[in-house]
Amino acid sequence: MSFGTEACDDCHIANCCSQAEVCFADPACAGLQNCINGVCSGAPDLQACTEQSCPDCMTEMGVNLFNSWVQCLEVTCSAECG
C-alpha cells in the first residue's frame, strides 16, 4: 500500500503497520478501507459518501479500527504525509 511519497510510506511502515494489520484482519475495517479508496476517495464529503456507499462496513468495530489506523497516520506521520 502506498500513501503517495516514499517518506510517508516509510513512516507508515515504521509507526502504523500494527494498526493497519489489525484493521485488515477485521472484515468490516478492511471493507471500509477498500470502499473508501474505491468509491469515496475523490468525494467532496468523505463522511457522507462513506455512510451512503459503505453502510455494510460501518460497524462500530470496523470504524474504530479504521479510525485508530488513520489517527496513527495523522499524529505520527503528518510531516511526512502532509
HELIX and SHEET records of a PDB file:
HELIX    1   1 GLU A    6  ASN A   15  1                                  10    
HELIX    2   2 CYS A   17  ALA A   25  1                                   9    
HELIX    3   3 PRO A   27  CYS A   35  1                                   9    
HELIX    4   4 ILE A   36  CYS A   40  3                                   5    
HELIX    5   5 LEU A   46  SER A   53  1                                   8    
HELIX    6   6 PRO A   55  CYS A   57  5                                   3    
HELIX    7   7 GLU A   60  THR A   76  1                                  17    
HELIX    8   8 SER A   78  CYS A   81  1                                   4    
END                                                                             
